[in-house]
Amino acid sequence: SSIFVARPKMLPVVMSIQIRKALQVGFSDSIGIAFMSYAFIIASFTSNFRKAKSVSNISFFLHKKFNNPYPFAASKFIYGVFIQPWFLPLRESKNLLEETYLLGRQSGNINIAFYALGLSEIHNFFSGAPLKEVLERSTKYDQFAANQREKLSRDYFNLLITFCNELMSSSFSNNPFQKDGNTLPDNTDRKKESDFSGVLL
């Protein structure tokens, strides 16, 4: 993640080296996240979502084999945010991110846990959840993050809180994205947008 933030163009190189080395000397319990990161690269840089899905399946297989929940939480987060939304409704990714939060807490991967919680609220919003509910939960989660001294997570939740407050303010009263009760149209039953809808893990 630090490479992605500091030198994003280096990420494909680093992930390729990690996977190549693993094939040469053997896999460890952290190799699953390397494959998931590679799947993210494929989806982001080439838009080949079918191949990204296939590589994601390899990642999940390896996580199941080594049974280490700490890196598995990170892989589920990457999958739920960057890959699954391309072929399943956002509500499905929201559920996956909520599972990721629990897995992150149980495994001690607290940073990933809180990011998953925040992204699940973004998916909640675009799935039709009322803004007031998103605001209430984000405020509660911000307090949880404060108790855990998760500064970066708190910055993210504060962005969510500001976002909700601004959309609910009088200056946005005629916002076309708002509907009865400060809600977006529910896209739960929307028609699948690609031919990946039947692909399951």
C-alpha positions as CSV (number, residue, x, y, z in Angstrom):
1,S,0.0,0.0,0.0
2,S,2.9,2.4,0.7
3,I,4.2,1.8,-2.8
4,F,0.8,2.5,-4.3
5,V,0.7,5.8,-2.4
6,A,4.3,6.9,-3.0
7,R,5.1,5.5,-6.4
8,P,2.0,4.0,-8.0
9,K,3.8,3.3,-11.3
10,M,6.1,1.0,-9.4
11,L,3.3,-1.3,-8.1
12,P,3.1,-3.5,-11.2
13,V,6.9,-4.0,-11.1
14,V,7.0,-4.9,-7.4
15,M,4.1,-7.3,-7.6
16,S,5.5,-9.0,-10.7
17,I,8.8,-9.5,-8.9
18,Q,7.1,-10.9,-5.8
19,I,5.1,-13.4,-7.8
20,R,8.1,-14.4,-10.0
21,K,10.2,-15.0,-6.9
22,A,7.4,-17.0,-5.2
23,L,7.2,-19.3,-8.3
24,Q,11.0,-19.8,-8.1
25,V,11.4,-20.5,-4.4
26,G,8.0,-21.3,-3.1
27,F,4.9,-19.7,-1.7
28,S,4.3,-18.3,1.8
29,D,1.1,-17.3,3.6
30,S,1.4,-13.7,2.3
31,I,1.5,-14.6,-1.4
32,G,-2.3,-14.4,-1.7
33,I,-2.3,-10.6,-1.4
34,A,0.4,-10.4,-4.1
35,F,-1.9,-12.2,-6.5
36,M,-4.8,-10.0,-5.5
37,S,-2.7,-6.8,-6.0
38,Y,-1.8,-8.2,-9.4
39,A,-5.5,-8.6,-10.1
40,F,-6.1,-5.0,-9.1
41,I,-3.3,-3.9,-11.5
42,I,-4.9,-5.9,-14.4
43,A,-8.3,-4.3,-13.7
44,S,-7.0,-0.8,-13.3
45,F,-4.3,-0.7,-16.0
46,T,-5.8,-2.9,-18.7
47,S,-9.6,-3.0,-17.9
48,N,-9.4,-6.8,-18.5
49,F,-11.9,-7.6,-15.7
50,R,-12.3,-11.2,-16.8
51,K,-8.6,-11.9,-16.3
52,A,-8.6,-9.9,-13.0
53,K,-11.4,-12.1,-11.8
54,S,-9.4,-15.2,-12.7
55,V,-6.3,-14.0,-10.8
56,S,-8.5,-13.1,-7.9
57,N,-9.7,-16.7,-7.7
58,I,-6.0,-17.8,-7.5
59,S,-5.5,-15.3,-4.6
60,F,-8.5,-16.7,-2.7
61,F,-7.4,-20.3,-3.3
62,L,-4.0,-19.5,-1.8
63,H,-5.5,-17.7,1.2
64,K,-7.6,-20.7,1.8
65,K,-4.6,-23.0,1.6
66,F,-2.4,-21.1,4.1
67,N,-5.3,-19.9,6.3
68,N,-3.8,-16.6,7.5
69,P,-6.6,-14.2,8.1
70,Y,-4.4,-11.1,8.4
71,P,-3.4,-10.8,4.7
72,F,-6.7,-12.4,3.7
73,A,-8.5,-9.3,5.1
74,A,-6.4,-7.0,2.9
75,S,-7.1,-9.1,-0.2
76,K,-10.9,-9.1,0.4
77,F,-10.7,-5.3,0.8
78,I,-8.9,-5.0,-2.6
79,Y,-11.4,-7.3,-4.2
80,G,-14.5,-5.6,-2.7
81,V,-13.4,-2.1,-3.7
82,F,-11.5,-2.5,-7.0
83,I,-12.7,-5.7,-8.7
84,Q,-16.1,-7.1,-7.6
85,P,-18.0,-3.8,-8.3
86,W,-17.3,-4.3,-12.1
87,F,-19.5,-7.4,-12.3
88,L,-21.9,-7.4,-9.3
89,P,-24.1,-4.7,-7.8
90,L,-22.6,-2.4,-5.2
91,R,-24.8,-3.9,-2.5
92,E,-23.0,-7.2,-2.9
93,S,-19.6,-5.4,-2.5
94,K,-21.0,-3.6,0.6
95,N,-21.8,-7.0,2.2
96,L,-18.3,-8.2,1.4
97,L,-16.7,-5.1,2.9
98,E,-18.7,-5.6,6.1
99,E,-17.3,-9.2,6.3
100,T,-13.9,-7.8,5.7
101,Y,-14.3,-5.4,8.6
102,L,-15.1,-8.3,10.9
103,L,-12.2,-10.4,9.5
104,G,-9.8,-7.4,9.9
105,R,-10.9,-6.9,13.6
106,Q,-10.5,-10.6,14.4
107,S,-7.1,-10.9,12.7
108,G,-5.7,-7.6,14.1
109,N,-5.6,-5.9,10.7
110,I,-7.3,-2.9,12.2
111,N,-6.4,-0.4,9.5
112,I,-8.0,-2.5,6.8
113,A,-11.0,-3.1,9.0
114,F,-11.8,0.6,9.3
115,Y,-11.1,1.3,5.7
116,A,-13.5,-1.5,4.8
117,L,-16.1,0.0,7.1
118,G,-15.8,3.4,5.5
119,L,-16.0,2.0,1.9
120,S,-19.0,0.0,2.8
121,E,-20.8,3.2,3.7
122,I,-19.9,4.7,0.3
123,H,-21.4,1.6,-1.3
124,N,-24.4,1.9,1.1
125,F,-24.9,5.5,-0.2
126,F,-24.8,4.5,-3.8
127,S,-27.1,1.5,-3.2
128,G,-29.8,3.9,-2.0
129,A,-29.3,4.2,1.8
130,P,-30.6,7.4,3.3
131,L,-28.0,10.0,3.9
132,K,-29.1,10.4,7.5
133,E,-28.3,6.8,8.2
134,V,-24.9,7.0,6.5
135,L,-24.1,10.1,8.5
136,E,-25.1,8.4,11.8
137,R,-23.1,5.3,11.1
138,S,-20.1,7.3,9.9
139,T,-20.1,9.4,13.1
140,K,-20.3,6.3,15.2
141,Y,-17.4,4.6,13.3
142,D,-15.4,7.8,13.6
143,Q,-15.6,7.4,17.4
144,F,-14.6,3.8,17.1
145,A,-11.5,4.8,15.1
146,A,-10.7,7.5,17.6
147,N,-10.7,4.9,20.4
148,Q,-8.3,2.8,18.4
149,R,-6.1,5.8,17.6
150,E,-6.6,5.2,13.8
151,K,-5.8,8.7,12.5
152,L,-5.9,7.9,8.8
153,S,-9.2,6.1,9.2
154,R,-10.6,9.1,11.2
155,D,-9.6,11.4,8.3
156,Y,-11.6,9.2,6.0
157,F,-14.6,9.1,8.2
158,N,-14.5,12.9,8.6
159,L,-14.6,13.2,4.8
160,L,-17.7,11.0,4.8
161,I,-19.3,13.1,7.5
162,T,-18.6,16.3,5.7
163,F,-19.9,14.8,2.5
164,C,-23.2,13.9,4.1
165,N,-23.6,17.2,5.9
166,E,-23.0,19.1,2.7
167,L,-25.5,17.1,0.7
168,M,-28.1,17.5,3.4
169,S,-27.6,21.3,3.7
170,S,-30.0,23.8,2.3
171,S,-27.6,24.7,-0.5
172,F,-28.2,21.1,-1.9
173,S,-31.9,21.0,-1.3
174,N,-32.6,20.7,-5.0
175,N,-29.8,18.2,-5.7
176,P,-30.9,15.8,-8.4
177,F,-29.1,13.0,-6.6
178,Q,-31.4,13.3,-3.6
179,K,-34.8,11.8,-3.4
180,D,-37.4,11.3,-0.7
181,G,-35.6,11.2,2.7
182,N,-32.2,12.2,1.3
183,T,-31.9,8.9,-0.6
184,L,-30.4,7.9,-3.9
185,P,-32.4,5.5,-6.1
186,D,-31.9,1.9,-5.1
187,N,-29.8,0.1,-7.7
188,T,-30.1,-3.3,-5.9
189,D,-32.2,-4.8,-8.7
190,R,-30.5,-3.0,-11.6
191,K,-29.7,-5.0,-14.6
192,K,-26.2,-6.4,-14.6
193,E,-23.9,-4.2,-16.7
194,S,-21.5,-6.8,-17.9
195,D,-21.2,-10.5,-18.7
196,F,-19.5,-11.3,-15.4
197,S,-22.7,-11.4,-13.4
198,G,-22.8,-15.2,-13.5
199,V,-19.2,-15.7,-12.3
200,L,-18.9,-16.8,-8.7
201,L,-16.0,-17.7,-6.5
